[in-house]
Amino acid sequence: MASMKRPRLSAVEPLTGYRLKMTFINGDVFIVDKRESIFSKQGLAPLRDPVVFEKAQIIPGEGWTVTWEDFDIQIGADTLWLDAFDQSAPYDNTLSIAM
C-alpha cells in the first residue's frame, strides 16, 4: 500500500446498506460500512434516510471530507481511512487471557 502524508479522497460512491466506496489519492480503494455510526450518533441521524445517504460527495479538488451539503454533515477522510482499516483487519482470536 502506498503511503500518504494525510488521507485524501479522489472519489466517493455511496452504496446500498450505508456503505461508502472510497478511492484515495494514492489509488487505494476501500468500502466502509457506516451503518453503526449513522444509527448510534444523533448528529448523523439525517443519513438514516437512504435517499439522503446517496447524496454523499467530495468537494471537487479537495477530498478532505465526504460531505452531505444539505445537512451540513462531513466525515473526514482521515476518519474514513481509519474506519476502512479497522473494518478490513482480520479477526485475531489468538488473544488469551490468563486466569
N, CA and C of each residue as an Amber inpcrd file, in Angstrom:
protein
   297
   0.8350000  -1.1630000   0.0000000   0.0000000   0.0000000   0.0000000
   0.8860000   1.2340000   0.0000000   0.5890000   2.1660000  -0.8740000
   1.3440000   3.4110000  -0.9370000   0.9690000   4.2940000   0.2400000
   1.8940000   5.1100000   0.6630000   1.6180000   5.9540000   1.8170000
   1.1790000   7.3450000   1.3730000   0.5250000   8.0250000   2.2870000
   0.1160000   9.4000000   2.0880000   0.4720000  10.1510000   3.3620000
   0.7920000  11.4240000   3.2280000   1.0380000  12.2190000   4.4280000
  -0.2450000  12.3340000   5.2410000  -1.3420000  12.5930000   4.5660000
  -2.6670000  12.6390000   5.1770000  -3.6500000  12.0140000   4.2120000
  -4.5500000  11.1730000   4.7070000  -5.5310000  10.5650000   3.7960000
  -6.3640000  11.6290000   3.0930000  -6.4920000  11.4400000   1.8060000
  -7.2640000  12.3750000   0.9890000  -7.9820000  11.5750000  -0.0830000
  -9.2230000  11.9240000  -0.3400000 -10.0600000  11.1870000  -1.2800000
 -10.0150000  11.7910000  -2.6800000 -10.0520000  10.9030000  -3.6750000
 -10.2230000  11.3730000  -5.0510000 -11.6330000  11.0880000  -5.5480000
 -12.3350000  10.1430000  -4.8890000 -13.7080000   9.8160000  -5.2870000
 -14.4190000   9.1090000  -4.1400000 -15.7360000   9.2610000  -4.1170000
 -16.5830000   8.5210000  -3.1810000 -17.8500000   8.1120000  -3.9210000
 -18.3060000   6.9080000  -3.6380000 -19.5350000   6.4020000  -4.2370000
 -20.3850000   5.7940000  -3.1250000 -21.5670000   6.3620000  -2.8600000
 -22.4390000   5.7580000  -1.8630000 -23.0210000   4.4530000  -2.4100000
 -23.0380000   3.4310000  -1.5540000 -23.5770000   2.1290000  -1.9140000
 -24.7580000   1.8070000  -1.0020000 -25.5270000   0.7930000  -1.3580000
 -26.6310000   0.3820000  -0.5040000 -26.0950000  -0.1080000   0.8350000
 -26.9680000  -0.1070000   1.8320000 -26.5750000  -0.6070000   3.1370000
 -25.6870000   0.3440000   3.9130000 -25.7580000   1.6430000   3.6110000
 -24.9800000   2.6670000   4.3190000 -23.4770000   2.4380000   4.2000000
 -23.0560000   2.0220000   3.0070000 -21.6360000   1.8050000   2.7450000
 -21.1390000   2.8730000   1.7750000 -19.8560000   3.1870000   1.9080000
 -19.2030000   4.1270000   1.0010000 -18.0270000   3.4360000   0.3310000
 -17.9800000   3.5340000  -0.9880000 -16.8080000   3.0720000  -1.7300000
 -15.9370000   4.3040000  -1.9370000 -14.7300000   4.2230000  -1.4000000
 -13.8550000   5.3920000  -1.4100000 -12.5610000   5.0850000  -2.1600000
 -12.1650000   6.0160000  -3.0030000 -10.8770000   5.9380000  -3.6780000
 -10.0200000   7.0740000  -3.1370000  -8.8570000   6.7070000  -2.6140000
  -7.9330000   7.6960000  -2.0570000  -6.9350000   8.1110000  -3.1280000
  -6.2740000   9.2370000  -2.9100000  -5.3860000   9.7860000  -3.9410000
  -4.1970000   8.8920000  -4.2500000  -3.8830000   7.9540000  -3.3560000
  -2.7880000   7.0300000  -3.6370000  -3.2590000   5.7980000  -4.4000000
  -4.5530000   5.7510000  -4.7560000  -5.0970000   4.6450000  -5.5310000
  -5.7690000   3.5640000  -4.7060000  -5.6200000   3.6040000  -3.3830000
  -6.2830000   2.6080000  -2.5310000  -7.7930000   2.7890000  -2.6190000
  -8.5010000   1.6610000  -2.7020000  -9.9620000   1.6640000  -2.7510000
 -10.4670000   0.8220000  -1.5880000 -11.3930000   1.3780000  -0.8320000
 -11.9840000   0.6840000   0.3030000 -13.4900000   0.8720000   0.2840000
 -14.1750000  -0.0960000   0.8420000 -15.6000000   0.0520000   1.1190000
 -15.7400000   0.0180000   2.6260000 -16.3830000   1.0550000   3.1590000
 -16.5580000   1.1460000   4.6020000 -18.0560000   1.1750000   4.9150000
 -18.4320000   0.4420000   5.9380000 -19.8170000   0.3630000   6.3860000
 -20.0160000   1.3970000   7.4870000 -20.8930000   2.3570000   7.2520000
 -21.1480000   3.4250000   8.2200000 -22.4560000   3.2280000   8.9850000
 -23.1230000   2.0810000   8.7930000 -24.4190000   1.8450000   9.4320000
 -24.3650000   2.0610000  10.9450000 -23.3990000   1.4700000  11.6150000
 -23.3520000   1.5580000  13.0730000 -23.2760000   3.0040000  13.5600000
 -22.3950000   3.7920000  12.9800000 -22.2720000   5.1730000  13.4500000
 -23.4810000   6.0170000  13.0550000 -24.0650000   5.7560000  11.9030000
 -25.2410000   6.5240000  11.4790000 -26.4110000   6.2900000  12.4240000
 -26.5500000   5.0660000  12.9030000 -27.6790000   4.7610000  13.7770000
 -27.3650000   4.9520000  15.2660000 -26.1130000   5.2140000  15.6100000
 -25.7890000   5.4170000  17.0240000 -25.4640000   6.8690000  17.3600000
 -25.1780000   7.6880000  16.3650000 -24.8060000   9.0790000  16.6140000
 -25.9150000  10.0120000  16.1290000 -26.4740000  10.7520000  17.0720000
 -27.6070000  11.6220000  16.7550000 -27.2870000  12.6370000  15.6650000
 -26.0660000  13.1320000  15.6350000 -25.6890000  14.1200000  14.6250000
 -25.7270000  13.5940000  13.2040000 -25.6920000  12.2590000  13.0600000
 -25.7430000  11.6490000  11.7270000 -27.1400000  11.1360000  11.3760000
 -28.1260000  11.4050000  12.2230000 -29.4880000  10.8950000  12.0270000
 -30.0740000  11.1820000  10.6420000 -29.8420000  12.3460000  10.0370000
 -30.4090000  12.5760000   8.7000000 -29.9440000  11.5410000   7.6660000
 -28.7690000  10.9590000   7.8800000 -28.2260000   9.9890000   6.9120000
 -28.9360000   8.6450000   6.9760000 -29.8100000   8.4520000   7.9470000
 -30.5730000   7.2010000   8.0430000 -31.5300000   7.0490000   6.8730000
 -31.9030000   8.1430000   6.2740000 -32.7440000   8.1140000   5.0730000
 -31.8420000   7.7440000   3.8950000 -32.0830000   6.5890000   3.2630000
 -31.2110000   6.1590000   2.1540000 -31.1000000   7.1830000   1.0280000
 -32.1580000   7.9440000   0.7800000 -32.1140000   8.9620000  -0.2800000
 -31.1110000  10.0580000   0.0890000 -31.0730000  10.4220000   1.3590000
 -30.1090000  11.4190000   1.8290000 -28.6960000  10.8440000   1.7720000
 -28.5270000   9.6050000   2.2660000 -27.2000000   8.9880000   2.2770000
 -26.5880000   8.9470000   0.8750000 -27.4240000   8.7050000  -0.1400000
 -26.9540000   8.6110000  -1.5270000 -26.3800000   9.9160000  -2.0570000
 -26.5660000  11.0090000  -1.3390000 -26.0580000  12.3090000  -1.7860000
 -24.6290000  12.5770000  -1.3160000 -23.9620000  11.5560000  -0.7830000
 -22.5720000  11.7100000  -0.3380000 -21.7110000  12.1630000  -1.5110000
 -20.8120000  13.0970000  -1.2300000 -19.9080000  13.5900000  -2.2670000
 -18.6490000  14.1540000  -1.6300000 -17.6470000  14.3500000  -2.4440000
 -16.4750000  15.1050000  -2.0050000 -16.5020000  16.4220000  -2.7550000
 -15.8880000  17.4200000  -2.1880000 -15.7920000  18.6990000  -2.8770000
 -14.6920000  18.5600000  -3.9210000 -15.0090000  18.7440000  -5.1970000
 -14.0100000  18.5720000  -6.2530000 -12.7510000  19.3900000  -5.9790000
 -11.6150000  18.7360000  -6.1470000 -10.3360000  19.4000000  -5.9580000
  -9.8590000  19.4450000  -4.5240000 -10.6770000  18.9560000  -3.6020000
 -10.2680000  18.9610000  -2.1970000 -10.0620000  17.5290000  -1.7030000
 -11.1320000  16.8210000  -1.3680000 -11.0140000  15.4310000  -0.9440000
 -10.7250000  15.2230000   0.5270000 -10.8440000  16.2580000   1.3360000
 -10.5510000  16.1070000   2.7610000 -11.7230000  15.5270000   3.5360000
 -12.9300000  15.6120000   2.9800000 -14.1090000  15.0930000   3.6600000
 -15.0940000  14.5100000   2.6640000 -15.9550000  13.6220000   3.1890000
 -17.1770000  13.2520000   2.4850000 -18.2420000  14.1410000   3.1050000
 -19.0370000  14.7530000   2.2650000 -20.0000000  15.7400000   2.7570000
 -21.3990000  15.4620000   2.2410000 -22.3520000  15.8380000   3.0640000
 -23.7600000  15.8690000   2.7050000 -24.1740000  17.3250000   2.9160000
 -24.0390000  18.1240000   1.8750000 -24.1590000  19.5750000   1.9810000
 -25.5150000  20.0380000   2.4950000 -26.6040000  19.3700000   2.1030000
 -27.9330000  19.8060000   2.5200000 -28.1160000  19.7670000   4.0330000
 -27.3110000  18.9610000   4.7130000 -27.4600000  18.7890000   6.1530000
 -26.2180000  19.2420000   6.9230000 -25.2650000  19.8370000   6.2300000
 -24.0290000  20.3180000   6.8530000 -23.3530000  19.2100000   7.6730000
 -23.2670000  18.0280000   7.0560000 -22.6140000  16.8790000   7.6850000
 -21.3690000  16.5550000   6.8880000 -20.2530000  16.3780000   7.6020000
 -18.9980000  15.9770000   6.9760000 -18.3640000  14.8700000   7.8070000
 -17.7360000  13.9300000   7.1080000 -16.9160000  12.9120000   7.7680000
 -15.5380000  13.0120000   7.1310000 -14.5330000  13.2220000   7.9470000
 -13.1800000  13.4480000   7.4580000 -12.5640000  12.2290000   6.7860000
 -11.7440000  12.4870000   5.7900000 -11.0520000  11.4150000   5.0790000
 -10.1720000  10.6010000   6.0180000  -9.5770000  11.2670000   7.0100000
  -8.7300000  10.5440000   7.9580000  -9.5640000   9.5700000   8.8030000
 -10.7580000   9.9880000   9.2180000 -11.6530000   9.1020000   9.9610000
 -12.0710000   7.9180000   9.1000000 -12.4090000   8.1850000   7.8520000
 -12.8300000   7.1100000   6.9510000 -11.6880000   6.1420000   6.6570000
 -10.4740000   6.6640000   6.5350000  -9.2810000   5.8360000   6.3240000
  -9.1070000   4.8710000   7.5020000  -9.2150000   5.4090000   8.7210000
  -9.0940000   4.5640000   9.9160000 -10.2360000   3.5460000   9.9990000
 -11.4540000   3.9720000   9.6710000 -12.5930000   3.0420000   9.6530000
 -12.3480000   1.9020000   8.6720000 -11.8200000   2.2350000   7.5120000
 -11.5720000   1.2200000   6.4850000 -10.5590000   0.1880000   6.9750000
  -9.4980000   0.6450000   7.6140000  -8.5010000  -0.2940000   8.1220000
  -9.0440000  -1.1140000   9.2740000  -9.8310000  -0.4840000  10.1220000
 -10.4430000  -1.1980000  11.2310000 -11.3790000  -2.2940000  10.7180000
 -12.1830000  -1.9740000   9.7270000 -13.1480000  -2.9380000   9.2020000
 -12.5040000  -4.0180000   8.3380000 -11.3400000  -3.7440000   7.7770000
 -10.6930000  -4.7390000   6.9140000  -9.6550000  -5.5840000   7.6490000
  -9.4150000  -5.2520000   8.9190000  -8.4320000  -6.0110000   9.6990000
  -8.9550000  -7.4130000   9.9670000  -8.1010000  -8.4190000   9.8170000
  -8.5430000  -9.7860000  10.1060000  -8.8250000  -9.9420000  11.5980000
  -9.8110000 -10.7430000  11.8890000 -10.1550000 -11.0110000  13.2810000
  -9.0370000 -11.8520000  13.8910000  -8.5280000 -11.4120000  15.0200000
  -7.4400000 -12.1280000  15.6880000  -7.9830000 -12.7530000  16.9620000
  -8.1900000 -14.0470000  16.9160000  -8.7310000 -14.7240000  18.0920000
  -7.6280000 -15.4410000  18.8720000  -6.3980000 -14.9780000  18.7140000
  -5.2820000 -15.6130000  19.4010000  -5.0540000 -15.0290000  20.7950000
  -5.7770000 -14.0010000  21.1280000  -5.6240000 -13.3770000  22.4410000
  -6.0950000 -14.3420000  23.5150000  -5.2400000 -14.6060000  24.4600000
  -5.6390000 -15.4650000  25.5560000  -5.5290000 -14.6760000  26.8530000
  -6.4450000 -14.9210000  27.7190000  -6.4810000 -14.2050000  28.9830000
  -6.0780000 -15.1830000  30.0740000  -5.0600000 -14.8130000  30.8260000
  -4.6020000 -15.6810000  31.9240000  -5.6060000 -15.6050000  33.0620000
  -5.9090000 -16.7260000  33.5960000  -6.8460000 -16.7830000  34.7300000
  -6.0960000 -17.0470000  36.0020000
